[in-house]
């Protein structure tokens, strides 16, 4: 029987290289894992190194070891006079073989522990907001910037975009693989389309935090706008918003959130990807009555076999975590109202809007051009306060950086927001006084169904 010595087989250069790579990667992984646990690293790319690159190199090293053994066996078979390669005989009564087997088993356990730890860490790391928004920096920069400055900044991306369970995890990783291929081949769509069809229903996302039957009642909101005159004159409109909410069972299903009353089943059909054109609406009331509303020159029969969508939060709140302003005017008004752009200098609103309306090739050029334009304008007025001028410049640059991303072809209004009906059809997609039933009922466009302007005290 042919003699087989594992130690000799492991002397093949490929096997030795595999052992060296495996050993170095294992020690490096453990050392960096400890440093990461102690909080020494905060860079998002560190997670990519620790949980993806090092484990991948470790696995390659492991694969090289049996490859080296195979190459060594093939070399032996081709040597003149070499004996045929038989399977080794394992004899546990031999102390040396027991030690070899024990060593192999120990190393196998260590390898499994390391790979399991790395796999678990990789899954966890890929679920972080930093991974989603910063690793693919250019591609996801618009969404990440909007998310970080929005009301859902502490909600992780996966809480809305990835469902629970193995199926959702596999689906998300398959989508991530496709997106990685698009990045590697420079085929990323610009701008990145909103996940309208693949977005999880609100009952699995929004309703984990927002109770749909909660009664919000009426809320007073003040909308501030500013003129282009020298004083950037403020106009404040106070509105009583009939947010409503609640359930019919408690007798409080009313207001804007009447649409989300669980007893009201509203379904619709949209004929465009953005769901801005809605020719058909179906309402099932709590008593079981069904009403079908159609736009002019449309009949319900045309949509008898077309799948309908059940209305939920995302049909109005379609940009809850990644909101962009539709126009520079609205962005500047919001910044002035929040105090990020002071209006103590002349024509602040007019000049800021003018600087934001211009098109720039990239972020660096935009920030430089905005600063130069505003500084030149105010330096021509000797009375301008330098500190105020610097705040105006910084505030205007911040507005641009949060809303415009030339590399991804994201401009003002690229991502429409269906809340309200000022910059997009919004509510008027259905509430247009034109969607009617066969018996003449209409979806009204009555402003005071949702809000009412409050009179200012004299």
Rosetta blueprint (number, residue, H / E / L):
1 X L
2 X L
3 X L
4 X L
5 X L
6 X H
7 X H
8 X H
9 X H
10 X L
11 X L
12 X L
13 X H
14 X H
15 X H
16 X H
17 X H
18 X H
19 X H
20 X H
21 X H
22 X H
23 X H
24 X H
25 X H
26 X H
27 X H
28 X H
29 X H
30 X H
31 X H
32 X H
33 X H
34 X H
35 X H
36 X H
37 X H
38 X L
39 X L
40 X L
41 X L
42 X L
43 X L
44 X H
45 X H
46 X H
47 X H
48 X H
49 X H
50 X H
51 X H
52 X H
53 X H
54 X H
55 X H
56 X H
57 X H
58 X H
59 X H
60 X H
61 X H
62 X H
63 X H
64 X H
65 X H
66 X H
67 X H
68 X H
69 X H
70 X H
71 X H
72 X H
73 X H
74 X H
75 X H
76 X H
77 X H
78 X H
79 X L
80 X L
81 X L
82 X L
83 X L
84 X L
85 X L
86 X L
87 X L
88 X L
89 X L
90 X L
91 X L
92 X L
93 X L
94 X L
95 X H
96 X H
97 X H
98 X H
99 X H
100 X H
101 X H
102 X H
103 X H
104 X H
105 X H
106 X H
107 X H
108 X H
109 X H
110 X H
111 X H
112 X H
113 X H
114 X H
115 X H
116 X H
117 X H
118 X H
119 X H
120 X H
121 X H
122 X H
123 X H
124 X H
125 X H
126 X L
127 X L
128 X L
129 X H
130 X H
131 X H
132 X H
133 X H
134 X H
135 X H
136 X L
137 X H
138 X H
139 X H
140 X H
141 X H
142 X H
143 X H
144 X H
145 X H
146 X H
147 X H
148 X H
149 X L
150 X L
151 X L
152 X L
153 X L
154 X L
155 X L
156 X L
157 X H
158 X H
159 X H
160 X H
161 X H
162 X L
163 X L
164 X L
165 X L
166 X H
167 X H
168 X H
169 X H
170 X H
171 X H
172 X H
173 X H
174 X H
175 X H
176 X H
177 X H
178 X H
179 X H
180 X H
181 X H
182 X H
183 X H
184 X H
185 X L
186 X L
187 X L
188 X L
189 X L
190 X L
191 X L
192 X L
193 X L
194 X L
195 X L
196 X L
197 X L
198 X L
199 X L
200 X L
201 X L
202 X H
203 X H
204 X H
205 X L
206 X H
207 X H
208 X H
209 X L
210 X L
211 X L
212 X L
213 X L
214 X L
215 X E
216 X E
217 X E
218 X E
219 X E
220 X E
221 X E
222 X E
223 X E
224 X E
225 X E
226 X E
227 X L
228 X L
229 X L
230 X L
231 X L
232 X L
233 X L
234 X E
235 X E
236 X E
237 X E
238 X E
239 X E
240 X E
241 X E
242 X E
243 X E
244 X E
245 X E
246 X L
247 X L
248 X H
249 X H
250 X H
251 X L
252 X L
253 X L
254 X E
255 X L
256 X H
257 X H
258 X H
259 X H
260 X H
261 X L
262 X L
263 X L
264 X L
265 X E
266 X E
267 X E
268 X E
269 X E
270 X E
271 X L
272 X L
273 X L
274 X L
275 X L
276 X L
277 X L
278 X E
279 X E
280 X E
281 X E
282 X E
283 X E
284 X E
285 X L
286 X L
287 X L
288 X L
289 X L
290 X E
291 X E
292 X E
293 X E
294 X E
295 X L
296 X L
297 X L
298 X L
299 X L
300 X H
301 X H
302 X H
303 X H
304 X L
305 X L
306 X L
307 X L
308 X L
309 X E
310 X E
311 X L
312 X L
313 X H
314 X H
315 X H
316 X L
317 X L
318 X L
319 X L
320 X L
321 X L
322 X L
323 X L
324 X L
325 X L
326 X L
327 X L
328 X H
329 X H
330 X H
331 X H
332 X H
333 X H
334 X H
335 X H
336 X H
337 X H
338 X H
339 X L
340 X L
341 X L
342 X L
343 X L
344 X L
345 X L
346 X L
347 X L
348 X H
349 X H
350 X H
351 X H
352 X H
353 X H
354 X H
355 X H
356 X H
357 X H
358 X L
359 X L
360 X L
361 X L
362 X L
363 X H
364 X H
365 X H
366 X H
367 X H
368 X H
369 X H
370 X H
371 X H
372 X H
373 X H
374 X H
375 X H
376 X H
377 X H
378 X H
379 X H
380 X L
381 X L
382 X L
383 X L
384 X L
385 X L
386 X H
387 X H
388 X H
389 X H
390 X H
391 X H
392 X H
393 X H
394 X H
395 X H
396 X H
397 X H
398 X H
399 X H
400 X H
401 X H
402 X H
403 X H
404 X L
405 X E
406 X H
407 X H
408 X H
409 X L
410 X E
411 X L
412 X L
413 X L
414 X L
415 X L
416 X L
417 X L
418 X L
419 X L
420 X L
421 X L
422 X L
423 X L
424 X L
425 X L
426 X H
427 X H
428 X H
429 X H
430 X L
431 X L
432 X L
433 X L
434 X L
435 X L
436 X E
437 X L
438 X L
439 X L
440 X L
441 X L
442 X E
443 X L
444 X L
445 X L
446 X L
447 X H
448 X H
449 X H
450 X L
451 X E
452 X E
453 X E
454 X L
455 X L
456 X L
457 X L
458 X L
